[in-house]
Structures are given as C-alpha cells and as structure tokens.
Amino acid sequence: MSGGSVPYHLRTNKAIERRIFFDLLGNLALGRDLKNYKYISLGGPMLADHQALHHELGLTKLVSIERDSAVLTRQDFNKPYSCIECWEGATSDYINNFNEDDPVIVWLDYTDTKWGAQINDCVALIENLKEYDIFKVTFNANPDSLKENPSGNELQTFQSKANCTQLSANLTANDVIGMDRFALTISEMFKRATEDALGLDGLEYVPLTQFRYIDNRHQMLTITGIILPEEDDISLSKLLIDSHLESWPYMAQSWEKVQEINVPDITQKERAEINRYLPCQGQDFDLDVLPFKLDRNARKAKAKIENYIKYYRFIPNFQRVIG
C-alpha cells in the first residue's frame, strides 16, 4: 500500500503532524549524527518526505517501499536525488528481510483497516530495531469504518480485522465507538505490540508524540517513539533535557494522552488577522478583537482558536501559482 495516495496539500492536519515530526527529528539530541540515520517509509509517487528530509535535515540514506508497479515508475521519474532508493515490494516483505546496521527512522503509514496484519508487521519490525532507532506508525482510526458491516456489530468487525495476540480480550462496544476512545483502543494495542517485541531485550519503546486528526472524513492515529533501555529514566530524562523537549507542547505525556490536531478552515486574510495578536496562549486569546466569528457557538469558536494557536506555526500555506 502507499501512504501517498492523497497529497499533503489536500490534508492540512496531516501536513501539520508531518511538520511537527520534522521539528522533533531536528531537535532530538541522539548522541549521534542524525545524518547517519537511514529513513525508510512509504513515499508515494511524490516522495515528499524523502525530499524534505534531505533538504531540511541532510539525510542521505533514504528508502521508499512501494508495491504498486505503476507508482514505482512515477517514483523513479520524480526522484530528485540519487540518494533515494525506491524498493519494490510489500511492506511485510521488506520487514521480513529487515537487517540494518545503520540507525534507522522508520515510518509505516497505513491507510486501510487491516489492523491485525499491521500490528504483526510492527512486532516483526520492532524486534529488529536497536537502541535509539526511531519508529513512527500511522493507523486508520476511523470508527465509522466499522459500520460497513451489514451486521451492524462494530465490536465484532473490529475484532475480526484486528485479529492478533495484542488485541485485548476485554474490549467492550464502547471501546470502538467515538473518535477519541477508538484512537485509544488502537494505541493500547500498539503499546502491547511494542512490549511483546522488546520485552526480553532490555529495551522499551517510548512514545514521543501521539496525535489523532481527521482529513477527508477519516480519522488517523500517528505515534512516534524511540527505542531506549528499559526502565532507564536517566536515558529518557537526559534525552528530553538535551533535546529541549521538556516543555515542548507536542510531547506525549503518556500512552493514555492522544493530542488532537483539528485546525479550523480559514482564509489567508482571516489567518493574517489572527496572527496579528500572536503569540499568546490559546486560553488567553480574546475572540472579541476579531472582526469575524469563527463559529456562532462560543464554545466551538474558543476550541477552534485554541487549536489554531497550538499549531499555527506548522500550518502549510498553499496558494495557486499562475505561470
């Protein structure tokens, strides 16, 4: 599958999450040069992430996994640098042959709902990761996808699609209903996958960011984490201090905390007007200074401005260019 079937300029919230990911990578004090890491992901036809990581962070070892032969021809055509390798095959095949001496940053961007197979892929990959490797994964966390079954039993549908040993036997119908709860259910399943994969190696997967967002009606859950020595608080504390991430607002506080990215759809003129009063804390912004209303409901308007202020530095600016 390809994670690039829909371009970033049609997915504002995903584009914001991606910019935060780059911000995180650029600030991580890993005790080794980030340029020595190999980046592996599903680049799609545009290879946007691979280009950006070479441009912005100087990575020169970049691999894109692609099983669609047509997309592969587009990758070969669009590939701007010789340091990008386009690998043909399924994600599971790449993982089964995974044997890297280089430190790695891996992003598996899943768009469909084959959760059981995806968790099995994650376990197989994490088993082969090393200390200070970085692993990011995106899951489809849209509970509405469970309503496609004519039986109408969302819990049974999820249990069927997420059939793996990391699936809790104690799930209830409430665990698969509601955007926030369903994202947590998948996060908990992934957490158990990391524990099963690393439990005997003295290593643990520490989440650094955890977001959910909706673009094109589908909610996605994205988790980025790092492999560290197990129960070694000194390593994590030192990493956060050295990386100046202690007060970073996007840092995952725990597995149970999933931050939502949901910026309002506003015009460039409206955005410029809001920006005149920034920076400030979201709760301190006075909506009455604006010559327009973000929502006729005051509570929703407040939520929109707070989400905008939290992420405004990472919102992409797409404009039509007439050539």
C-alpha positions in Angstrom: 0.0 0.0 0.0 1.1 3.6 -0.4 0.8 6.3 2.1 0.9 8.9 -0.5 -2.3 8.3 -2.4 -3.6 11.7 -1.3 -1.1 14.6 -1.5 -0.3 16.7 1.6 -1.9 19.9 0.2 -5.3 18.1 0.5 -4.6 17.0 4.1 -3.8 20.1 6.2 -3.9 18.3 9.6 -1.6 15.5 8.3 0.7 18.1 6.9 0.9 19.8 10.3 1.7 16.5 12.0 4.4 15.9 9.4 6.0 19.3 10.2 5.9 18.5 13.9 7.6 15.2 13.1 10.4 17.1 11.3 10.6 19.6 14.2 11.1 16.7 16.6 13.8 15.0 14.5 15.6 18.3 14.1 15.7 18.8 17.9 16.4 15.2 19.1 19.8 15.0 20.8 20.5 11.4 20.0 24.2 11.4 20.8 24.9 10.6 17.2 24.7 12.5 14.0 21.1 12.4 12.6 22.6 12.4 9.1 23.9 8.9 9.7 20.3 7.6 10.1 18.5 5.8 7.3 15.0 6.9 6.6 12.5 4.2 5.5 8.9 4.8 4.6 6.2 4.6 2.0 7.0 7.6 -0.1 4.1 7.5 -2.6 4.6 8.9 -6.1 5.9 12.3 -4.9 8.4 11.2 -2.3 7.7 14.4 -0.5 9.1 13.2 2.9 12.3 11.9 1.4 12.9 15.2 -0.4 12.2 17.2 2.7 14.4 15.1 5.0 17.3 15.5 2.5 16.7 19.2 2.1 16.0 20.2 5.7 17.9 17.6 7.8 20.6 16.4 5.4 19.7 12.7 5.4 21.4 10.9 2.5 20.2 7.3 3.1 16.5 7.3 2.1 14.4 4.2 1.1 10.8 4.2 -0.1 8.9 0.9 0.0 6.3 0.6 -2.9 4.5 -2.5 -4.1 2.5 -0.8 -6.8 4.5 -1.1 -10.1 2.8 2.0 -11.6 3.6 4.1 -8.6 7.1 2.8 -8.7 7.6 4.2 -12.2 6.4 7.5 -11.0 8.8 7.4 -8.1 11.7 6.7 -10.5 10.6 9.6 -12.7 10.0 12.1 -9.8 13.0 11.0 -7.8 15.1 14.2 -7.4 18.2 12.8 -5.9 20.3 9.6 -6.4 20.3 9.1 -2.6 16.7 7.9 -2.6 16.2 4.2 -3.2 12.8 3.0 -4.4 12.4 -0.5 -3.2 9.7 -2.6 -4.9 7.7 -5.0 -2.8 5.2 -5.2 0.0 5.8 -3.7 3.4 5.7 -7.1 5.1 8.3 -8.4 2.6 10.7 -5.5 3.4 10.2 -6.1 7.2 10.8 -9.8 6.8 14.2 -9.1 5.2 15.0 -6.2 7.5 18.6 -6.3 8.7 20.1 -2.8 9.2 23.4 -1.9 10.7 22.6 1.8 10.3 20.5 3.6 12.8 17.0 4.0 11.3 14.0 6.2 11.3 11.0 4.1 10.0 7.5 5.4 9.3 4.8 2.9 8.4 1.9 4.9 7.1 -1.1 2.5 7.0 -4.3 3.8 5.4 -6.6 0.7 5.4 -8.1 -1.2 8.3 -6.1 -4.5 8.3 -5.1 -3.8 11.9 -4.2 -7.4 12.8 -1.7 -7.7 9.9 -0.3 -4.2 10.6 0.3 -4.9 14.3 2.1 -8.2 13.2 4.3 -6.1 10.9 5.0 -3.7 13.7 6.1 -6.5 16.1 8.3 -8.1 13.4 10.0 -4.8 12.7 10.4 -3.6 16.3 12.0 -6.9 17.2 14.9 -5.9 14.9 15.2 -2.3 16.0 18.1 -1.1 18.1 18.7 1.4 20.9 17.9 5.0 19.7 16.2 3.8 16.5 13.0 5.8 15.8 9.7 4.2 14.7 6.6 6.1 13.6 3.4 4.4 12.7 0.1 5.7 11.3 -3.1 3.7 11.7 -6.6 4.3 10.3 -8.5 5.1 13.5 -11.9 5.9 12.0 -14.7 4.1 13.9 -17.1 4.8 11.1 -15.2 2.2 9.0 -16.6 -0.4 11.3 -20.2 0.4 10.2 -19.6 -1.0 6.7 -20.5 -4.5 8.1 -24.2 -5.2 7.4 -24.5 -7.0 10.7 -24.0 -3.6 12.4 -21.9 -5.0 15.2 -18.9 -2.7 15.3 -17.1 -4.6 18.0 -17.2 -7.9 16.1 -16.0 -6.2 13.0 -13.0 -4.7 14.8 -12.2 -7.9 16.5 -12.2 -9.7 13.1 -10.0 -7.1 11.4 -7.7 -6.7 14.4 -7.2 -10.4 15.0 -3.8 -10.6 16.7 -2.4 -11.6 20.1 -2.2 -7.9 21.1 -6.0 -7.5 20.9 -7.5 -7.2 24.4 -10.0 -9.9 25.3 -11.8 -7.4 27.5 -12.9 -4.9 24.8 -16.5 -3.6 25.0 -18.7 -1.9 22.5 -17.7 1.4 24.0 -14.1 0.9 23.1 -14.8 1.1 19.4 -17.3 3.9 19.5 -16.3 7.6 19.4 -13.2 9.1 17.8 -11.2 9.7 21.0 -11.9 6.3 22.5 -11.3 4.3 19.3 -7.9 6.0 18.9 -7.0 5.0 22.4 -8.1 1.4 21.7 -5.7 1.2 18.8 -2.9 2.9 20.8 -3.3 0.4 23.6 -3.0 -2.5 21.0 0.2 -0.9 19.6 1.6 -0.4 23.1 1.2 -4.2 23.8 2.9 -4.9 20.4 6.0 -2.9 21.4 6.1 -4.7 24.8 5.8 -8.1 23.2 8.5 -7.2 20.6 11.1 -5.8 23.1 10.2 -7.5 26.4 13.2 -9.8 26.6 15.8 -7.4 25.1 16.1 -4.9 27.9 14.7 -2.2 25.6 11.4 -0.3 25.5 9.6 1.8 23.0 9.0 5.3 24.4 6.2 7.4 22.7 7.4 10.9 21.9 4.3 12.2 20.1 0.8 10.8 19.7 -1.8 12.6 17.6 -5.1 11.9 16.0 -6.5 14.0 13.2 -9.2 13.9 10.5 -8.6 14.7 6.9 -11.2 13.7 4.2 -13.5 12.3 6.9 -11.1 9.6 8.1 -9.5 9.8 11.5 -5.9 8.7 11.6 -3.7 8.0 14.7 0.0 8.6 14.4 2.5 7.6 17.1 6.2 8.4 17.0 8.6 6.9 19.5 12.2 5.9 20.2 13.8 2.7 21.4 15.5 3.2 24.8 17.0 1.0 27.5 14.1 -0.4 29.6 13.1 1.4 32.8 16.1 3.7 32.4 14.6 7.0 33.4 18.0 8.6 33.2 18.2 7.9 29.4 14.8 9.4 28.8 15.3 12.4 31.1 18.7 13.1 29.5 17.2 12.8 26.0 14.4 15.3 26.9 16.7 17.8 28.6 19.4 17.6 25.9 16.7 18.0 23.2 15.0 20.9 25.0 11.7 18.9 24.8 10.8 19.1 28.5 8.2 21.8 27.8 7.6 21.1 24.2 3.8 21.2 23.9 3.6 18.3 21.5 5.4 15.8 23.7 3.4 12.7 24.5 2.8 12.7 28.3 1.7 9.1 28.4 0.2 6.4 26.3 -3.2 7.5 27.5 -2.8 11.0 26.2 -3.6 11.5 22.5 -3.4 15.1 21.2 -5.9 16.2 18.6 -4.9 18.2 15.5 -8.0 20.0 14.2 -7.2 23.4 12.9 -10.2 25.5 11.5 -10.6 26.0 7.8 -10.0 29.7 7.5 -8.9 32.1 4.7 -5.5 33.7 4.4 -7.0 37.1 5.3 -8.6 35.6 8.5 -5.3 33.9 9.4 -3.4 37.1 9.0 -5.8 38.9 11.3 -5.5 36.3 14.0 -1.7 36.2 13.6 -1.5 40.0 14.5 -2.3 39.0 18.1 0.1 36.1 18.3 2.0 34.6 20.0 -0.2 34.1 23.1 -1.7 31.2 25.0 -4.9 29.8 23.4 -6.9 30.3 26.5 -5.8 34.0 26.7 -7.0 35.0 23.2 -9.8 37.5 23.2 -12.2 36.5 20.3 -13.9 39.8 20.5 -10.9 41.5 18.9 -11.7 39.7 15.6 -13.9 41.4 13.0 -15.5 38.0 12.2 -16.8 34.9 14.1 -15.1 31.6 13.8 -18.3 29.8 14.9 -21.7 31.0 16.0 -21.3 28.7 19.0 -19.0 30.4 21.5 -17.6 27.2 22.9 -16.8 25.8 19.5 -15.2 29.2 18.5 -13.0 29.0 21.5 -12.0 25.5 20.7 -11.2 26.4 17.2 -9.0 29.4 18.1 -7.1 27.3 20.7 -6.4 24.6 18.2 -5.3 27.1 15.7 -2.9 28.8 18.1 -1.5 25.5 19.2 -0.5 24.5 15.7 -0.4 27.8 13.6 3.4 27.6 13.2 3.1 24.3 11.3 0.1 25.1 9.1 1.1 24.9 5.5 0.5 27.8 3.2 -0.8 26.6 -0.1 -1.5 29.1 -2.8 -2.3 28.9 -6.5 0.6 29.9 -8.7 -0.2 31.1 -12.2 2.7 30.5 -14.6 
